[in-house]
């Protein structure tokens, strides 16, 4: 695989720093929604600076060291930002080589959905997790377009939650689910596929991840296709494994950084914290 050029690195840095999308700030009506947007944009700008230091040549050293030295960020957050940079790199490299396969798979599935819509409608997993991405033909011409979309989905999500009238963010459950996924990603099979789960582990993961909140994402579809392609394609297998290792490391850092974070609910534009017992939210 060709190494990343400085121009390519700078283009990605600018994308990282441009999120969350400006259009979402225009929709924020309350001070807490606006603060959430600005906090995430600040985080993205720190990630972009770290990216530039590693891949674009525009910055040198550790650009967020001062923030750490002056206690503007914690050591955990410092490490989390750097692990996010590594994850973005592996994500970009995976999408670059996987894009042709995604295009082929999407086209084939889309055509079958048009021919046999009733068959797909009776598949619960399909209807919930995949069908939203197949309401139209494959929308991306280049890997860059797909990569941009995966970053937008991820970074915009917390703002989109805040815009809903009522949205529970069960941090404790998500932290547990993240730990289960981390273990799975650390123990991939030799062919790059996910290890087989015990039924009890699968049920626990489904419960902790809060299944009703899981929706279609283009990164999810990318990983779904790569699981099948990696079995016979060494290049996809190698890069998919590298991505999952980086993802496991990011999850590990995220678990450490969020240990003291409590769940909350977005209610009419305000963050309402959970009770100590969880599950019941108070105004």
Secondary structure, 3 states (H helix, E strand, C coil): CCCCCHHHHHHHHHHHHCCCCHHHHHHCCCHHHHHHHHHHHHHHHHHHHHHHHHHHCCCCCCCCHHHHHCCCCCHHHHHHHHHHHHHHHHHHHHHHHHHHHHHHHHHHHHHHHHHCHHHHHCCHHHHHHHHHHHCCCCCCCCHHHHHHHHHHHHHHHHHHHHCCCEEEECHHHHHHHHHHHHHHHHCCCCCCCCCCCCHHHHHHHHHHCCHHHCCCCHHHHHHHHHHHHCCCCHHHHHHHHHHHHHHHHHHHHHHHHCCCCCCEEEECCEEEEECCCCCCECC
